[in-house]
Amino acid sequence: MKTLLLMRHAKAASTQVGSTDTERPLTAEGREAAERIGEFIRKKGLEVDLGLSSSALRARETREIVTKAAGLGLEGSDDPRIYEAGAGELLEIISAFDDDLTTVFLVGHNPTLEDLFPILTGNSTHLSPGTLAKIDLETQHWSDAVLGEGKLDWIVRPKDLV
């Protein structure tokens, strides 16, 4: 079985004059929310093989804060393709994960994540900033994620953890 921890980046600041959308940092509220999600992961005892995010600052910050608070002790990486990817392109990225990886933590953006969700699980849901979903894929191969037979195990929002 493969597990995808799919997360929308936490709350970000508005775009400032002279900066780009990819340079938007998390707000103080977003940093706190990401830390709560990380603590939730730690309490669940989840082990993660790979942390991957969009190259946008807010997604990288979310990934870093969550993995640190979760005590995962893994080096994360960012993939610039995630930032502008549509659901199909993001599914291609997921399908190409090495089969040695069992659990992947992926931080991205809406509307892509909300568009991807029903492809993976057959269900639609709203993913507010900082929302984390655990999707179980009954397969040994990430390439089978395209079959859309994933099962939503749980979903948690930062406001649920206050």
C-alpha positions as a printed NumPy array, in Angstrom:
array([[  0.   ,   0.   ,   0.   ],
       [  1.082,   3.573,  -0.719],
       [  0.057,   6.568,   1.368],
       [ -0.199,  10.131,   0.123],
       [ -0.374,  12.902,   2.7  ],
       [ -1.793,  15.7  ,   0.58 ],
       [ -1.71 ,  19.208,   2.045],
       [ -2.692,  22.645,   0.863],
       [ -0.117,  25.196,   2.002],
       [ -1.023,  27.12 ,   5.145],
       [ -2.339,  30.688,   5.115],
       [ -0.094,  33.055,   3.189],
       [  0.364,  36.81 ,   3.139],
       [ -1.019,  38.88 ,   0.301],
       [  1.261,  39.677,  -2.606],
       [  3.319,  42.759,  -1.816],
       [  4.181,  45.468,  -4.312],
       [  7.428,  44.549,  -6.028],
       [  7.209,  40.823,  -5.266],
       [  5.761,  37.877,  -7.116],
       [  3.117,  35.365,  -6.084],
       [  5.782,  32.709,  -5.575],
       [  7.484,  34.94 ,  -2.973],
       [  4.462,  35.133,  -0.649],
       [  5.441,  33.93 ,   2.846],
       [  3.194,  32.35 ,   5.432],
       [  1.414,  34.612,   7.893],
       [  1.926,  34.117,  11.636],
       [ -1.432,  32.297,  11.614],
       [ -0.221,  30.075,   8.775],
       [  2.994,  29.19 ,  10.612],
       [  1.016,  28.277,  13.739],
       [ -1.404,  26.176,  11.685],
       [  1.451,  24.313,   9.974],
       [  2.991,  23.584,  13.367],
       [ -0.324,  22.182,  14.667],
       [ -0.573,  19.917,  11.617],
       [  2.993,  18.727,  12.199],
       [  2.215,  17.944,  15.836],
       [ -0.864,  16.031,  14.655],
       [  1.329,  13.925,  12.338],
       [  3.744,  13.256,  15.214],
       [  0.905,  12.155,  17.522],
       [ -0.412,   9.846,  14.782],
       [  3.041,   8.228,  14.627],
       [  3.218,   8.598,  10.857],
       [  6.48 ,   7.873,   9.1  ],
       [  7.188,   9.697,   5.874],
       [  9.717,   8.762,   3.21 ],
       [  9.619,  11.959,   1.173],
       [  8.476,  15.529,   1.757],
       [  7.812,  17.389,  -1.482],
       [  6.36 ,  20.804,  -2.146],
       [  5.843,  23.411,  -4.768],
       [  8.776,  25.786,  -5.104],
       [  6.583,  28.708,  -3.953],
       [  7.829,  30.121,  -0.638],
       [  4.542,  29.508,   1.213],
       [  4.521,  25.822,   0.208],
       [  8.187,  25.32 ,   1.124],
       [  7.66 ,  27.014,   4.492],
       [  4.609,  24.85 ,   5.158],
       [  6.55 ,  21.672,   4.334],
       [  9.509,  22.696,   6.501],
       [  7.423,  23.69 ,   9.528],
       [  5.24 ,  20.575,   9.347],
       [  8.15 ,  18.152,   8.969],
       [ 10.048,  19.793,  11.837],
       [  7.021,  19.822,  14.187],
       [  6.26 ,  16.209,  13.212],
       [  9.83 ,  15.19 ,  14.079],
       [ 10.202,  13.518,  10.709],
       [ 13.897,  14.28 ,  10.347],
       [ 13.864,  14.139,   6.585],
       [ 15.236,  16.438,   3.973],
       [ 12.42 ,  17.837,   1.89 ],
       [ 12.623,  19.026,  -1.646],
       [ 10.652,  21.277,  -3.888],
       [  9.513,  20.737,  -7.438],
       [  8.804,  23.862,  -9.49 ],
       [  6.383,  21.9  , -11.687],
       [  3.921,  21.633,  -8.776],
       [  3.335,  25.407,  -8.637],
       [  1.599,  25.7  , -12.009],
       [  0.563,  22.082, -12.479],
       [ -2.989,  21.13 , -13.242],
       [ -4.483,  18.016, -11.678],
       [ -3.34 ,  15.805, -14.557],
       [  0.23 ,  17.068, -14.355],
       [  0.297,  16.627, -10.578],
       [ -0.995,  13.088, -11.019],
       [  1.892,  12.448, -13.435],
       [  4.356,  13.675, -10.778],
       [  2.803,  11.369,  -8.158],
       [  2.717,   8.442, -10.592],
       [  6.455,   8.811, -11.157],
       [  7.438,   8.453,  -7.476],
       [  9.922,   5.661,  -6.824],
       [  8.104,   2.526,  -5.681],
       [ 10.554,   2.207,  -2.768],
       [  8.689,   5.146,  -1.189],
       [  5.749,   4.084,   0.953],
       [  4.495,   7.425,   2.296],
       [  4.884,  10.79 ,   0.592],
       [  3.962,  14.183,   2.077],
       [  3.078,  16.595,  -0.74 ],
       [  2.308,  20.304,  -0.232],
       [  0.628,  22.164,  -3.065],
       [ -1.978,  24.713,  -4.07 ],
       [ -5.631,  25.094,  -4.927],
       [ -7.457,  24.754,  -7.218],
       [ -5.146,  21.931,  -8.333],
       [ -5.412,  19.915,  -5.123],
       [ -9.206,  20.16 ,  -5.071],
       [ -9.243,  19.076,  -8.72 ],
       [ -6.901,  16.162,  -7.972],
       [ -8.84 ,  14.936,  -4.95 ],
       [-11.771,  13.373,  -6.855],
       [ -9.388,  11.823,  -9.382],
       [ -7.59 ,  10.012,  -6.565],
       [-10.549,   9.206,  -4.307],
       [-13.782,   9.643,  -6.247],
       [-14.863,  12.286,  -3.705],
       [-14.786,  16.063,  -3.773],
       [-13.912,  18.246,  -0.813],
       [-12.883,  21.796,  -0.017],
       [ -9.269,  22.103,   1.086],
       [ -8.893,  25.31 ,   3.081],
       [ -5.358,  26.589,   3.771],
       [ -3.409,  24.145,   5.916],
       [ -5.742,  21.186,   5.347],
       [ -4.092,  17.753,   5.359],
       [ -5.648,  14.62 ,   3.892],
       [ -4.386,  11.047,   4.223],
       [ -5.138,   9.041,   1.099],
       [ -4.407,   5.328,   1.01 ],
       [ -3.674,   3.776,  -2.369],
       [ -4.196,   0.005,  -2.4  ],
       [ -1.251,  -0.643,  -4.677],
       [  2.455,  -1.393,  -4.677],
       [  3.109,   1.058,  -7.512],
       [  2.701,   4.829,  -7.499],
       [  1.937,   4.614, -11.203],
       [ -1.39 ,   2.989, -10.265],
       [ -2.534,   6.241,  -8.618],
       [ -4.068,   7.104, -11.99 ],
       [ -6.659,   4.367, -11.446],
       [ -8.506,   6.603,  -8.972],
       [ -9.028,   3.89 ,  -6.416],
       [ -7.543,   5.77 ,  -3.469],
       [ -9.415,   5.851,  -0.175],
       [ -9.617,   8.899,   2.045],
       [ -8.532,   7.684,   5.483],
       [ -8.972,  11.07 ,   7.181],
       [ -8.834,  14.8  ,   6.65 ],
       [ -7.831,  17.39 ,   9.228],
       [ -7.96 ,  21.169,   9.161],
       [ -5.914,  23.429,  11.465],
       [ -9.114,  24.765,  13.061],
       [ -9.932,  21.159,  14.111],
       [ -6.768,  21.109,  16.217],
       [ -7.25 ,  24.241,  18.323]])
